[in-house]
């Protein structure tokens, strides 16, 4: 299976590097500067699950002709989606499958419109990783998982073939027969975490220690769940248990979006919070009203406006 990984940043570089180390045929679609650095220094991963240094990895630049790939792994930031599509579209053939690992749902609609539903899988990943000053990948904890499946649900031979190719790559892989629900669950969780930690500028533990902090998280979770239920996706007991354990147990956990704010970087506010609000429909008229979600989104858009003015 010929695999194209779009970008070699923290997420794509991590999973693509693990696949390459396992002997899979992996090519990274990168910019010229990144390609030169990778050829000079190799792909370096520092991880609690095992460090890795790969020399001589295969790269390709946008605009360079090549045979279509079997699988495209897409893990760019949501605000870079259009540019990413332009870069890999010429490398998509009739049988190419695209596995996006972005958050939210809008990218699924964009990719489906561009390439057709038959080529686009649902997918998500769980990992905390970043690039350090040397552009090495630093894996921040022991979580590293990819979940994917057919948009229409059920199982298929082609999805199982991808799972088989990833089986020995030293990260966790699972196939879901209801991947859209899994994606909505992650979106609800992430939007709650991002809105609360960005709005309050603190960790889950900081918020829970504050007056009415728990109610802030509870109300945001309820608002986000109401949007999912409006679209027919009801969170089950397993989600409740995970959300309760993570969002209501004091810890230093924050959303990566808060780290983006603290680093004066661009955020995915539009994709994670804005799109959820836009899909609210009748849910916005119910008990929760989306008021805190709207305040959190407004807070982040104010930050972005100031960044644009001062940068």
N, C-alpha and C positions, 0 to 999 in steps of 0.2 A: 504494500500500500504506500503510494507516494503522498506524503503529507506536507502541505504548505502551512507554515505558521506565520501569520501576518504580524510582523513586528517581533522584536526580541527584547521587550521590556520585562518588567518584573513578573508578570503573569505568563505571557506567551513564552518568554525566555525560559521560565521555570519548567512549565509542562513540556514545551518543545525540547528542552535540554534533556529532561528525563527520558522522553521518547527516543531521542537520538542515542543516548547512552545505552538504551535497551536494544539497540540495533535496528530501529525503525528508520526508514528512508525519509529524513526530515530536511526540509529546506526552509530557511527564514527569509521572508520578504522584508527588507530593511532599506533604510536610506544609505547613501554612499559612506557617510562618516561612520555610521554604526558598523557597516560591513568591514571597513578598514580596521576598526578597533577589534572586532571579533576575530579577524584573521591574524592580527598582531598579538592579541592577548588571550584569545580563546574565550569561550563562554564559561563564566565562573559563577557557581552557585554555592552559597554558604547556607547550610540548613541543619536544623536539629535532626532531620531524617537522613542525613548523609551529605557531605560536601561533594562537589563535582567540578571538574575542569575538563572541558572538551576543546580540543584543538582541531583545526581543519574542518570546521562545520561548514555546511553548504549554505550559501546565501544567494539571493537574487534581488536585483533592483527593479523598481517599477519601470515599466516600459520595455524591459528585456523580454524577448520572445522565448517561450518554452512550451513543452507539451502540457496539456491540462493535467491538473493534479486530481488525485482520487478524493482527498479530503482537505478542506480548508479550515484551520483552527483560527478563530477570530476572537481577540480579547482586547481590542482597543478601547479607549475611553469613548463614551457615547458621543461626545462633541466632535470626535474625529472619524465618525462612522462614514460619512460621505467620502472623505479623502481615502479612507481605507478601501471602500468599495471600488473606487476608481483605480486603485493600485492593483487589486487582485482580479478584477472582472475579466481581463483578457486571459487569465489562467484557469478559468472555469469552463469545463466541457460538459457534454451531455450527461455524463454519469458522475460528475463531481458533486460531492456532498459538502455543505457548509455547516459547520458546528460553531455557532456563536456562544461566547461565554460572558456576554454583557449583562448588566442588571436591567430590570424593568421589562417592558414588552414592546416598546415602539420599534426597536431594531428588528424584531421579527417581522413586523409589517413592512418595513422598508426593504429588508432583504427578500421577502416573499414577492413583493411587487417587482423587484429588479430581476430576480433569478427564477421565480416560480416556486410554488409551495413544495413541489417534489424534491427540490434540491436543498431545502432549508430545514435543519433539525432544530428542535428545542434543546437548550442546554444551559448549564450554569456551573460555576466553580466556586469552591470555598478555599481561600488561601489569603494569608496576610504576608505580603512581600513588597519589597521596595528595591530601588537601585541606589547604591551608595555613590560616593564621589568618584570612584573608579569605574562606575557603570557595571559593577558586579551585582548579581542578584542576591539579596539577603532575605531569606525566608524567616519570618519573625516568630513562628510557633510551629507546632507539629501537625497542624491541619493542612491537608493538600488533597483535594478531591474534585473530581469532575462527575457530573450527572447529566445524562442526555437521553433523548428518545425521539420518537416520531411525533410531530405536531398533532397528528390525528389520534394518537394514543396507540396502545397495544405494543406488540413487539414485532421485529422484522429481522430478516437475515442480514441486511446491510448494517443495521445498528449493532447487531451481535458481532459482526465482523470487525467493527471499530473497537468494540469492547475487548475483543480477543487481541487486537493489535496493541492495546494499551495495558493489557493484563500484567506484563512483567516490567512496567516502567517505574516502579517504586513510587506510585501515588495511588490513592484510592479511586476506584472507578465503579460506577453503578449505572445500570440502564433502568429507566423509569417507564412504566406503561401509562403514566399520566404526567408527562413532563410539564405541561402548561400549569397544572396545579402546583407542582413543585416550584416553578418559576414565580408564580403569584405569591406563594408562601414566602419565598426569599425576598420578594419586592416589598411585601407588607412589613416583614421584619426589618429590612434595611431602611425603608422610609421612616419607620418609627425611630430606629436608632439614630439615623442621620438628622432628622428634624429635632429630636430631643437634645442630642449632644452638641449640635451646632447652635441651636437656639440658646441653650443654657451655658455653652462654652465650657463643658466639663464632662467627666466620665460618667458612666452609669452609677458608680459609687458616689460621686460628688452630687449627682442629681437626687439619688435616693436619700442622702443625708440632709437635703434642703427641705424647708417647709413646703408641703404640697408637691414635692418632687415626684413621689410615686404616682400621684394623680396625673401629673403632666404626662408621664410615660403611658399610663393606663388610657388616658383620653386619646393620645395620639395613636396608640395601637388600635383602639376601637374605631377611630376614624378611618384608618387605613384598611382595616378588615371590612368595614362597611362598603368600601369601593370594590374590593374583591368579590364580596357577596353580591353586589349589584350586577357583576358580570358573571355570576354563576359559579364562583369558586369559593367554597366554604372550607375554612381551615378546620382540621380535625383534632382529636385529642393529642396526637403526637406533636403537632405544631404547638398546641397550648403548653405542653410540658417543656418543649425546647424554649419557647418564648419566655415562659415564667422563669426557668432556670437562668437564662441569659440576661433578660431585661430587668428582673426584679431581685437579683442577687448582687449585692455590692461588689464591684470589681473596677479595675482601671480601664475597662473596655470603652472605646470611643469608635465612632464611624470614621472610615478613611476620609470622608468628606470634611470632617473637622480638621484632620491633618492637612488637607488641601488648603483650608482657610488659614490655618496657622503658618503654612509655608507660602502664603500669598499666591497660591496657584489657582488655575481654573477649576471649577467644580462641575459635577454632574447634576446640579440642582434641577435643571429643566427636565432631565430624563427621569430622575428618581422621584422628585416631589411634584414638579409642574405637570408632568404627564399624568400622574396619579390624580391630581386635582381635576385636570381636564376630563378625566374619565368618570368623575364622581356621579354625574347625572342626578337621579333622584336621591342618591345616598347623601347628597349635600343638604337635603331638606329634612333629614332624619334627626335622631337624638344627638348625634355627634356634631353635625354641622360643618365639619372640616375646618373649624375656626383656628385651632392650633396649627394644623397642617398649613393653612394659608399664611399664618403669621411666620412659621418657620421658613416657608418658601420666600416670603417677602424679605425676611431677614437676609437670606442668602443672595437674593437678587440685588439688594442694597449693597452688600459687600462686593458683588461683581461689578456693579456700576462704579463704585469708588475705585476698584482696581483698574478698570478701564480708563478712568480719568487720570489716575496718578502714575500708571505704568508707562 
